[in-house]
């Protein structure tokens, strides 16, 4: 996925999400934010947040912090293999 700032994002099989800014890759599995996660889907919302769908959760990256959403937050328990932006962004 290419975000609005021109960064390329990739979901991986067991290493979470990665971002390429044109010079270097950033890998969030190193700090255990997305460690060992399969990232099936990536989406940027209208506010520039990056959403990642994985085996049992959705994570939202605001540019600084990843926020985790799971079944405890009302998410259906199971893999999130696609993400769609609604009319409100």
PyMOL commands that set and color helices and strands:
alter all, ss='L'
color gray80, all
select helices_A, chain A and resi 28-31+71-73
alter helices_A, ss='H'
color red, helices_A
select strands_A, chain A and resi 8-11+17-20+25-27+41-44+50-53+58-61+66-69
alter strands_A, ss='S'
color yellow, strands_A
deselect
rebuild
show_as cartoon
